[in-house]
Amino acid sequence: MMGTSQKWFCLPLFINLQDGVKAIFRWNKKEDASRQESHVVQMIDQGFATAKTFGNTLLLLDRYFLSIPALKRLNELHQSEETQMHLVTKAKKSAVAYEHPPAKKKGRGRPRKKGKAIKLMTLFSTHAD
């Protein structure tokens, strides 16, 4: 982007060991709920803390980090703050999302945890048309 005043950069945010992080945090006598989360959720928290400083940001992640707990935490942060952080990652072609389950179950048995399955590849190709 020659000639513009806007600059883009990539900044490494944190460097830490990921193996055994829950065991290490248990060494501390006082309990910190945010430190008991998985390292993937902690990464979302750390990225969002940086987004508060720099403004709206993109967080580039490997496919491994795309998990439901991480997406739930990102959604919680978006609802509680004005700053926005978007994830950029690669998902598998076979990735599936689920609608919310029906509110009430008819008949006996355990209620469903998931609703109707939606193949994301089909969803994106439908919207591209």
C-alpha positions in Angstrom: 0.0 0.0 0.0 2.4 2.6 -1.2 1.4 6.2 -0.7 -1.2 5.6 2.1 -0.7 6.6 5.7 -2.1 3.3 7.0 0.5 0.7 8.1 -0.1 -3.0 8.6 2.1 -5.2 10.8 2.1 -8.5 12.5 3.1 -8.5 16.2 3.9 -11.7 18.3 1.8 -11.2 21.4 2.9 -13.8 23.9 5.4 -16.7 24.1 4.7 -19.3 26.7 4.8 -23.1 27.2 1.5 -24.8 26.5 2.1 -28.3 27.9 0.9 -28.8 31.4 -0.4 -25.3 31.8 -3.3 -26.3 34.1 -0.9 -28.2 36.4 1.5 -25.2 36.6 -1.4 -22.8 37.4 -2.4 -25.1 40.3 0.9 -24.5 42.0 -0.3 -21.0 42.8 -2.3 -21.1 46.1 -4.9 -18.6 45.1 -7.4 -19.7 42.4 -7.7 -17.6 39.3 -10.7 -18.8 37.2 -9.3 -17.3 34.0 -6.1 -19.3 34.4 -8.0 -22.6 34.7 -9.2 -22.4 31.1 -7.6 -24.3 28.3 -4.6 -22.8 26.5 -6.8 -22.1 23.5 -9.2 -20.0 25.5 -6.3 -18.3 27.2 -5.0 -17.4 23.7 -8.3 -15.8 22.8 -8.2 -13.8 26.1 -4.6 -12.6 25.4 -5.5 -11.7 21.8 -8.5 -9.7 22.9 -6.5 -7.9 25.6 -4.2 -6.8 22.8 -7.1 -5.8 20.6 -8.3 -3.4 23.4 -4.9 -1.6 23.0 -4.6 -1.6 19.2 -8.3 -1.4 18.3 -10.2 -3.9 16.1 -7.9 -6.7 15.1 -7.6 -10.0 13.2 -6.2 -13.0 15.0 -4.6 -15.6 12.7 -4.9 -19.1 14.1 -4.0 -22.6 13.0 -6.9 -25.0 12.4 -6.1 -26.7 15.7 -7.3 -23.7 17.7 -10.8 -23.5 16.1 -12.8 -25.0 19.0 -16.2 -24.5 20.6 -14.8 -23.2 23.9 -12.6 -20.7 22.0 -15.6 -19.5 19.9 -17.8 -19.2 23.0 -15.2 -17.2 24.8 -14.8 -14.9 21.8 -18.6 -14.4 21.7 -18.6 -13.5 25.5 -15.8 -11.0 25.0 -17.6 -9.4 22.0 -20.8 -9.0 24.1 -19.0 -7.4 27.0 -16.7 -5.0 25.1 -16.8 -2.5 22.2 -13.6 -3.8 20.7 -13.9 -6.5 18.0 -11.4 -9.3 17.2 -12.1 -11.5 14.3 -10.5 -15.0 13.9 -8.9 -16.0 10.6 -8.3 -19.7 10.3 -8.7 -22.6 8.0 -11.6 -25.0 8.6 -11.9 -28.5 7.2 -14.2 -28.9 4.1 -16.2 -31.4 6.1 -16.9 -28.9 9.0 -20.4 -29.0 10.3 -22.4 -26.5 12.4 -25.6 -27.3 14.3 -28.7 -25.3 14.8 -30.0 -24.9 18.4 -32.0 -28.0 19.5 -35.8 -27.8 19.7 -36.9 -26.0 22.9 -39.0 -29.0 24.2 -38.7 -32.7 23.6 -41.7 -34.7 22.8 -42.0 -38.1 24.5 -39.6 -39.9 26.7 -35.8 -39.8 26.7 -33.0 -37.4 27.0 -33.5 -34.0 25.2 -31.3 -33.4 22.1 -28.1 -31.5 22.6 -27.9 -30.4 18.9 -30.3 -29.3 16.3 -30.2 -29.8 12.5 -26.7 -30.2 11.0 -25.6 -27.7 8.4 -22.5 -28.4 6.2 -20.6 -25.2 6.1 -19.1 -25.8 2.6 -22.7 -26.0 1.3 -23.7 -22.9 3.2 -20.8 -20.8 1.8 -21.3 -22.0 -1.8 -25.0 -21.2 -1.5 -24.3 -17.6 -0.4 -21.6 -17.2 -3.1 -24.3 -17.8 -5.8 
